[in-house]
């Protein structure tokens, strides 16, 4: 597996590179965002790790560039910024996971393995091209979501959350299950984090429509069904 690490802290980048190479990965280093963009544009990596605070181009912008070219490649963000808003910014840019500095290398390695395994399994799984329920439609090829013919703009994580709910419609989904399946089993999103994203999605999917599709089950979780 070949990984790209974008990190401007020389000590951190060398330590992470050495640790990953000891685990059998091929690691390419970039010390600023533009160098990272140039490398990922001309090479296909199995996974990309990037800091957020970078010279020349920050990690949020880099992640958006990655998603435009390689939408399927897993991205892990490393950063000292650990607030809920910071995490939401990272996930909205298209990151798959988020690790706050300082971190234990073993945790980073566990998350890398989980994302690579997930990437390999989903790449071979047959997937329906269009998901439909009630008056809502999700096209997985064009990433277009519409309700009653009106297109709805979603961030990458909102899209992934809605897709999971559509695939598990009319079934109560706990916060723990959503954190596990939509994010990563090693990532502790916390109850509030799940609720924040669910509120974002509800405003876009339900607010302007008479029939609500996303419902909260007090003390249990959420369910996607016609009211």
N, C-alpha and C positions, 0 to 999 in steps of 0.2 A: 504494500500500500504506500502511495506517495502523498505526503502531506505538505501543505504550504503554511508556514508560520510567519505572521506579520507582527513584529514586536520591535519597538525602538529601544527598549532597555536591553543593552548588550548582555548584562549578567543573566537576566531572566531568559532571554532568547537562547543563549548558549546552554544554560542548564536544561531547559525544556528540550532543545534539539538533541543534546547528548542522551537524556533520558529516553526519548522516543526512539532514537537510533539503537539503543540497547535492547529495546523491545522489538526490533526488526523493521521499523518503518524507515522509509527514505524521506528526509526532511529538507526542504528548501527554505532558506531564510530571506525575509525582506525586512528592511529597517524603517520603511515609511510607506504610507498608503499608496502613493503613485507607483513605487516599485512593486508593491503587492498587486496593483491593478495590471501592470505590464506583464507580470509573471502569470497571473491567472488568465489573462487574455490569450497568451500564446501557448499555455500548457493546460492539460486537464488533470486536476488533482482529485484524489479520492476524498479528501476532507481539507477544510481550510480553518485555521485558527488565527484570530486577529484581535489585537488590542483595540480599544475604542479611541483613546487619546493618542493620535499618531501625527507626526509632521507631514505636511504637504497634502494629505487627504485623511480625514478621520475614518475610524472603523465603520461608523454608520453609513457614510457615503460609499465606502468600499464594499460593504455588504450589499447595498442596493445595486452596485455595478456587477457584483458576482451573480446576483439573482437574475439580472437581465441576460447574462451570457450562459450561466450554468445554474438553472433553477433547481436542479436535483442534487447538487453537491452539498453535503452537510457543512454547516458553519458553526463554530464555537467562538464566542466572544470572551476574551479575558480582559478584565478591567478592575480598577479600584473603585468604580462608581457602582454602588449597590442598592440604590433606592428603587422603589417600585416603578417610578417614572422612568428611570434609566433602563430598567429591564424591559419595560414596554417599548421604549424607543428602539432597543436592540432587536426585540422580536418583530416589531413592525417593519424593521428594515429587512427582515428575512432570516435572522439568526435562528438556529435550531436549539442552541443551548447557551448558557450564560454562566461563567465562573468568575467569582469575585476574588481579587487578590487580597491578601496572600492566600494561596491555595496549596493543597497537598498534591504532589505529582500523581499519587496513586488514584486520586479522585479524577484528575484530568484524564488519565489513561482509561479509567473505567467508563467515562463518558464518551471518549473516542471510540472504544470498542462497541458500546451500545449503539451509537449513531451509525457506525460502519455496518454493524449487523443488521440494523433496521433498513439501511439503504440497500443492502444486498437482497434482503427478503422482499422488499416492496418492488424492487426492479424486476423481479421474476413473477410477481403476483398479477393475475388477470384483474383488471380494474374497469368498471363500467365507465363509459365516456360521459354520460349525463346522468345526474341524480335528480329525481323529481319527487316532490311531496306537496300535496294540496296545490296551491298556485305558485309554488316556489320551484325554481329550476337552477341547477348548478352544472355548468359545463366544465369538466375536468381537463379538457384539451385547451380551451381558450381562456380558462379561469374567469369566465363571466358568470355572475349570479344575477338572476332577475326574479321579480315577483309581479305577477299580473302584467308581464311584459315590460316592466320598468327595471332598468339595470341598476344594480346596487354595488357600490364600490366598497371593497373590503381590503384590509391589510392582509399580508400573508398569514399571520397567525389567526386572524378572524376567519379567514377562508378555511384554514385547517380545522379550526374548532367547529365551524358550521358543517364541514364535510363529515366529521366524526359523528356529530349529532344526527345528520341525515342518514348515515349508515346504521345508526342505532335508534332510529325514530320509535316513538311510543314505548320507550323503555327508560326508567329512571336511571340517570347517570350521576354517580356520586362525585364529589369534588376530587377525591383521591383517584378515581378512575380517569377523570378528565386530565388531571395532572400527569398521570402515568402514560396515557395514550396520546394525548395531544402535544405534551412537552416531552419529558424524559423521565424514566423511573428514578434516576439518580438526582433529579432536580426538584428541590423542595419549593414549590411555587407558593404554598401557603393559601389558606382559605380566601383571604382578601384579594389576592392576586387573581384567582379564578373568578371571583365575583366581579372584579373590575372589567375583565374581558367579556364576561357574560353580559354585563350592562352595555358595553360598547356594541356588542352584536345585537342585542335586543333593540337598541335605538335604531339600528339600520334595517333590521329585518321586520320589526313589528310596529314601530312607532306610528308610521303613516298608513297603517292598514287596520281595518275593523277586526279581522280575525287574527288572534295572536297565536304564534307557533311555539314560542319559548316560554316555558312555565317553571316557576320555582316551587319545589316541594319542600316545605319547611322541615328542617332537621334531616332531610334525605339527600337533596341535590336538585337536579334539573331534569326536565323531560321535554322532548320536541314532539309536539302533537297538535292537532287541530283542537281549538277550544270548543 
